[in-house]
Amino acid sequence: MTQISNNKQYDLEDRTLKFAKTIIRFINKLPKTISNIEIARQLIRSAGSIGANYIEANESLSKKDFIMRIKICKKEAKESRYWLNLIEIIKNPELDEERLNYLQETTELMKIFGSILEKIK
């Protein structure tokens, strides 16, 4: 039987996967300006990296490796927030509201990974 702590672990894996997928869908709705295209490339990388590094952290062979992967998760969430702030949304309140929701999610993910780091030390 799976323990509660493992369920939380996998819930965060699901959450980071869902975040990456929704970012991809969001990017596909953006105006195709030169700057947005370049920003979108960076955003896809950083948003996808959060979950990928979290999976790697869960499979880590040492505490040191786990800590490093969680630090990377936090860093990538922060970077995603940066790219979301740079995206140009012209006269589209729905897209801007969606962007604000993703900014909130990146902030929450940063706090979650920061909390994990505090508890592990």
C-alpha positions in Angstrom: 0.0 0.0 0.0 1.3 3.5 -0.9 2.1 5.8 2.0 0.6 9.2 2.2 4.0 10.9 1.8 4.4 9.0 -1.5 1.0 10.3 -2.7 2.1 13.9 -2.0 5.3 13.2 -3.9 3.4 12.0 -6.9 0.8 14.8 -6.6 3.7 17.3 -7.1 4.9 15.3 -10.1 1.4 15.5 -11.6 1.2 19.2 -10.7 4.4 20.1 -12.4 3.5 18.0 -15.5 0.1 19.7 -15.7 1.9 23.1 -15.3 4.2 22.3 -18.3 1.3 21.2 -20.4 -0.8 24.2 -19.7 2.1 26.5 -20.4 2.5 24.9 -23.9 -1.2 25.4 -24.6 -0.9 29.0 -23.3 2.0 29.7 -25.6 0.0 28.4 -28.6 -2.6 31.2 -27.9 0.0 34.0 -27.8 0.4 36.6 -30.5 3.3 35.4 -32.8 5.6 38.3 -32.4 9.3 37.9 -32.8 9.9 38.5 -29.1 7.1 36.2 -28.0 8.5 33.4 -30.1 11.9 33.7 -28.4 10.4 34.1 -25.0 8.2 31.1 -25.6 11.1 28.9 -26.3 12.7 29.8 -23.0 9.5 29.4 -21.1 8.8 25.9 -22.5 12.3 24.8 -21.4 12.1 26.2 -17.9 8.5 25.1 -17.3 9.2 21.6 -18.5 12.4 21.5 -16.5 10.6 21.9 -13.2 8.9 18.6 -13.4 11.8 16.8 -15.0 14.1 17.8 -12.2 11.5 16.9 -9.6 11.3 13.4 -11.1 15.1 13.2 -11.0 15.1 14.3 -7.4 12.7 11.5 -6.4 15.0 9.0 -8.1 18.2 10.5 -6.6 20.8 8.2 -5.1 21.9 10.6 -2.3 20.7 13.4 -0.2 23.1 15.8 -1.8 21.8 14.9 -5.3 18.2 15.3 -4.0 18.9 18.8 -2.6 20.6 19.9 -5.8 17.6 18.8 -8.0 15.1 20.5 -5.7 17.3 23.7 -5.9 17.1 23.4 -9.7 13.3 23.0 -9.5 13.0 26.2 -7.5 15.4 28.0 -9.9 13.4 26.8 -13.0 10.1 28.0 -11.4 11.7 31.4 -10.8 13.0 31.5 -14.4 9.5 30.6 -15.7 8.1 33.5 -13.7 10.6 35.8 -15.3 9.7 34.7 -18.9 5.9 35.0 -18.1 6.5 38.6 -17.0 8.2 39.3 -20.4 5.5 37.9 -22.6 3.7 40.6 -24.7 -0.1 40.3 -24.5 -1.8 43.0 -26.5 -5.4 43.9 -25.7 -6.4 40.4 -24.6 -7.7 40.4 -21.0 -8.3 36.6 -21.0 -4.8 35.8 -21.9 -3.5 38.3 -19.4 -5.6 36.8 -16.7 -4.3 33.3 -17.7 -0.7 34.6 -17.5 -1.4 36.0 -14.0 -2.7 32.6 -12.9 0.6 31.0 -14.2 2.6 33.6 -12.4 0.8 32.6 -9.2 1.5 28.9 -9.9 5.2 29.6 -10.4 5.3 31.5 -7.1 3.5 28.6 -5.3 6.0 26.1 -6.8 8.9 28.2 -5.7 7.5 28.2 -2.2 6.9 24.5 -2.2 10.4 23.7 -3.3 11.8 26.2 -0.8 9.8 24.5 1.9 11.2 21.1 0.9 14.7 22.5 1.1 14.1 23.9 4.6 12.7 20.6 5.8 15.6 18.5 4.4 18.3 20.6 6.0 
